[in-house]
Amino acid sequence: MKEQRQARILEIVTRQEVETQEELGRLLENAGHKATQATVSRDVKELGLIKTAGPSGRQVYTQSPGNGSDSLTDRLVRILRNAVTGLDYTGNLVVIKTFSGGGNAAAAALDSLELEGVMGTIAGDDTILLIGREASETQAIVERLSRMLVLPRRKPPL
């Protein structure tokens, strides 16, 4: 599926330095996503990946900062919609469940959205722990995510 492949690409380029589309294609295949060079090239363009100097000084793929277009945001939301199966919260913590193997890719997409009130995420295989800045903001974050992901609304705890 295109969204899963693109989510994996985002995960790959945020976790390691990738210099070429051929290298990205090999890493995708190692992750279980076969793709032709043309498909990888299209994905790079659609995800708005650009080459910048990495920590090693080499030119590597990174996500482009927003350019006023919402196409990358739309794509990230689609990635999340295809990966997330549910969510729950307590205090300033939100637990987000994904399909098996989808946690890291969905967390990378979620982090890229830079949601207000979110300190960060920690991802496992099928679970993401989202940490909010303030417990008082958690319900609003969950409602925003639920609307974004088209999940049923959850009643707040008593």
N, C-alpha and C positions, 0 to 999 in steps of 0.2 A: 504494500500500500504506500502511495506517495507520501502521505503525511508522516507515517512511521519512518520511512527512509529519510525524509528531510529532518525529522526530529533527531535521528541518529547522526546525521551530518552535523547538526548544531552541537550535539554532545561531543562528537569527535573533535571539532575545531576549537571547542572551549577547553578541552582536556589535554590536547597535545598540539604540537606545531606540525602543520601540514603545508608543504610547499607547492604541490602540484595536484591537478585533478586526477592524474593517474594514481598517485599515492592515496588520495581520498577514495578512489574507486576500490583499491586493494583493501583499505581499512574498512570500507563498507561491506565488502565481500566477507572479510574476516568476522564481521558482526552479523552475518547472515542476510545481507541485502545485496543481491546481484544487481548491477546496473551497468549499462553501456557508458562509454565515455560521453556520448551525446546527452544521455540522461543526467549524468553528474554535472555536465556543463550547464544544462538547463536549471538544475537544482541550485547550483552556485549563484546563478543569475537571479532566480526567483527568491532566494533567501537573502539577497543583497549582500553576499559575502564579498569582501575586498581583501587585497593583500596589503599588509602592513609589516613593519619590522617587529619580529618577535623578540622574546627575551634573549635568544641566542644571536640576534642580529640578522637572521635570515628573513626573507620575505615569506610570510605565511598567511593563510586565510584567517580572517576574523569577521565578526559581524559588523556591518556598517552601522554607524550611529544613524538615528532616524533622520530622514531627509524631507520631512513634511508629508510624506506619503504614508498611508496607513496599511499598505500592502503587506509589509513584514509583520505588523501587529495582527492583521487578519490571519496570516499564515500561522503565527504562533498560537493564536486562539484555536484554530482548526486542529493543530497538533495536540493541544490540551484536550479538546473535545473528544478526539479519537482515543486518547490514552486514559483519561480519568474516568473511574467507575463510581466514585463516591467520595464524600468528605464529612468530617465531624470535627468538633472543636471543644476545648475547655481552656479557661484562662486565656493566655496569649498564644496558645498552641493550636494549630490546625493540622489534622492528619488527613492526607489526601491519598486515596487508594487508586491504583492504576492497574492496567492489565499486566500480567507477568512480563518482566523485562522492560516495562515502560517508565519506571520511576526516574531514572537518570535523564532520559530524553525529555520527559515532561517537566522535570525540575529545571532543566536548562532553558526550556521555553518560558516557564514561569518566571525565572530570574531575569530573562531578557525583557519581560514586560515592565519590570521595575514598578510594581504596584505600591501605591502610597500606603504607609503604615507597616510594610513588610521589611523586617530586618534581613531575612535570608531564608534559605531552605537547606535541608539535608535530605538526600535521596538514597533510597535502597532499591531493591529489585522491583518491588511493586507498591512501594509506599514512599510518600514524601512528607517530611515534617516541616511545616511552614511556621516560622517564629515571627510573631507580630511584636511591634514596639510596645504597645500598651494593651492590656487586657480589655480595656473599655472600647478599643477599636476592632476587636476580633470579630464580633457579630457583623459589623459592616463589611469587613474583608470577606467573610464567608458568604454574605449576601451578594457581594459584587462578583465573587467567583461563581456562585450558583447561577446568577444571571448570565454571566459570560459563557459558562459551560452548559447552560440550559439544564441544570439539575433541579429536582424538586426542592422547594424551600423547606428548611428544617426549623422546627420551633425552637426558640431559645430555651436554655436550661432554666429550671425554676430556682 
